[in-house]
Amino acid sequence: MNELCDTEEIVERIKDILSRHIKNNEVYDWHVADVLGIDDNNLSVMKKRNKRPLQEILLFCDRCGLDPRDILIKKRS
């Protein structure tokens, strides 16, 4: 059975995607919050509580033509 990544890993995966498009490759949590359309303080609380912003991630993937499984599902070893 596929398992969802924790929120910290999801944020890191989105940072990896964004780093390809940001010139200095420095991507922070506020960049992720911005593309997801949520407040950066809200994202911080979500990370602490391991609450995934699923709807926002799905909308982000739809806008960017990404497969949400690449962000949400843990990779099998």
C-alpha positions as CSV (number, residue, x, y, z in Angstrom):
1,M,0.0,0.0,0.0
2,N,1.3,3.5,-0.9
3,E,2.0,5.8,2.1
4,L,1.7,9.6,2.1
5,C,4.9,11.6,2.8
6,D,5.0,13.7,5.9
7,T,4.5,17.4,5.5
8,E,8.2,18.2,5.9
9,E,9.1,15.9,3.0
10,I,6.3,17.3,0.8
11,V,7.6,20.8,1.4
12,E,11.1,19.7,0.4
13,R,9.8,18.1,-2.8
14,I,8.0,21.3,-3.7
15,K,11.2,23.2,-3.0
16,D,13.1,20.9,-5.4
17,I,10.6,21.7,-8.1
18,L,10.7,25.4,-7.4
19,S,14.5,25.5,-7.4
20,R,14.5,24.7,-11.1
21,H,12.7,27.9,-11.8
22,I,14.3,30.3,-9.2
23,K,17.6,31.8,-10.4
24,N,19.6,31.7,-7.2
25,N,18.3,28.3,-6.3
26,E,17.6,29.4,-2.7
27,V,14.1,28.3,-2.0
28,Y,12.5,28.8,1.4
29,D,9.3,27.7,3.0
30,W,7.7,31.1,2.2
31,H,8.2,30.3,-1.5
32,V,6.3,27.1,-1.0
33,A,3.5,28.8,0.9
34,D,3.3,31.4,-1.8
35,V,2.8,28.9,-4.7
36,L,0.3,27.0,-2.6
37,G,-1.6,30.1,-1.8
38,I,-1.4,29.9,1.9
39,D,0.2,32.1,4.6
40,D,3.8,31.1,5.5
41,N,2.9,31.1,9.2
42,N,0.1,28.7,8.4
43,L,2.5,26.4,6.6
44,S,4.8,26.5,9.5
45,V,2.0,25.3,11.8
46,M,1.0,22.7,9.3
47,K,4.6,21.3,9.3
48,K,4.7,21.2,13.1
49,R,1.4,19.3,13.2
50,N,2.1,17.2,10.1
51,K,-1.1,18.5,8.5
52,R,-0.9,18.2,4.7
53,P,-2.4,21.0,2.6
54,L,-3.8,18.5,0.2
55,Q,-6.2,20.7,-1.7
56,E,-3.6,23.4,-2.2
57,I,-1.1,20.8,-3.4
58,L,-3.5,19.3,-5.9
59,L,-4.3,22.8,-7.3
60,F,-0.6,23.6,-7.5
61,C,0.0,20.3,-9.4
62,D,-2.9,21.0,-11.7
63,R,-1.6,24.5,-12.5
64,C,2.0,23.2,-13.2
65,G,1.0,20.0,-15.0
66,L,2.6,17.8,-12.3
67,D,1.5,14.4,-11.1
68,P,0.5,14.8,-7.4
69,R,1.7,11.3,-6.7
70,D,5.3,12.5,-7.2
71,I,4.9,15.0,-4.4
72,L,2.5,13.1,-2.0
73,I,3.5,9.4,-2.2
74,K,6.6,8.0,-0.5
75,K,9.0,6.3,-3.0
76,R,9.5,2.6,-2.5
77,S,13.1,1.5,-2.0
